[in-house]
């Protein structure tokens, strides 16, 4: 019986390790492929210049960087604008965050809640001081998943933010988005635009990666403290 259990344990550990290796290899392959194709087009102009007209070399996507700020603005509008794009992305993020938060709160042991209530702590204070900190890591992970999903969306922005080749002067008018720029550049027949599309993809993946690592770092630091 012991030999059987050990064998089963070794086999399952090997399967888990194999799945982990496959996932890591796939992730590294995607990041490497994007990096190889995007790094050559990264320069100062990419972050500071507007897109150039068709046929002119150079230019950048300066007016398309900062999309995550607009996702926080949720106001009802029916015209092409940054606010409309924010509403669309916010609606996409809400289910992921809500579902993840619900599952993480359920994973917090009921004994912690009971201990807080037994000490005479009000239920709302128990939730804020005991339950939420215990589920903070999972909640932040869900938020990052939602941001990652919204950061890669293009179709909703085609009908809301619409896109803009120039700097915008207000949130109530069409605005550029990096995913829109990448989409338009990727389907174009111009090699220069293809290179900038790869660069934009690399920057977008880098932003999401930095946010994910930062969230995990602060979460683990809070647990250790």
Residue, then its C-alpha position, 0 to 999 in steps of 0.5 A: x500500500x505504501x509503495x502504491x501511494x509513493x508511486x502515485x505521488x511520484x507520478x503526479x508530481x512528475x505530471x505537475x512538473x511536466x505541465x509547469x515546464x510546458x506552460x513556462x516554455x510556451x510563455x517564454x516562447x511567446x515573450x521571446x518571439x514578441x521581443x525579437x520582433x519588437x525590440x528593433x523598432x523601439x526607440x525614443x521616437x516610438x514613445x514621443x512621436x505621433x504616427x507618421x503618414x503612410x510611406x514616411x519612415x519613423x514615427x511612434x505611438x505616443x498618443x496611444x500609451x496610457x489606456x489603463x487610465x481611461x479604463x477607470x473612467x466609467x461614464x455613460x456616453x454614446x459618441x466615440x470618445x475615451x470615456x466610451x472606450x473606458x466603459x467598454x473595457x470596464x464592463x469586460x473587467x467587472x465579471x473577472x474581478x467580481x468572480x475572482x474576489x468571490x472565490x478568494x473570499x470563500x477560501x478564507x477559513x471560517x474559523x478566522x471570521x468566527x474568531x473575530x466575531x468571538x472577540x466582539x469585533x463587528x462583522x464589517x470590521x472583521x471583513x475589512x481587517x481579517x477576511x480581505x487581507x487574507x484574500x488580498x493576494x487572490x484578489x490582486x491576481x484577479x485584478x491583474x487578469x482583468x487588466x491583462x484581458x482589457x489591455x489586449x482588447x481591440x474590437x470594443x474600442x473600434x466602436x467606442x474610442x474609434x482611434x485618433x492619429x493626433x493628440x486628443x484634447x479631452x476625454x469626450x472625443x475619439x482617442x488612440x489606443x495601443x491595441x487599435x494602433x497595433x491592429x491597424x499596423x499589423x494588417x497594413x502592407x507596410x514593413x515599417x508599420x509591421x515593425x512598430x506593431x511588434x514594438x507596441x505588442x512588446x510594450x503592452x506585454x511589458x506593461x502587463x508583466x510589470x504590473x503583475x510582478x509588482x502586484x505579486x511583490x507587494x502582496x508577498x511583502x504584506x504577508x511577510x510583514 
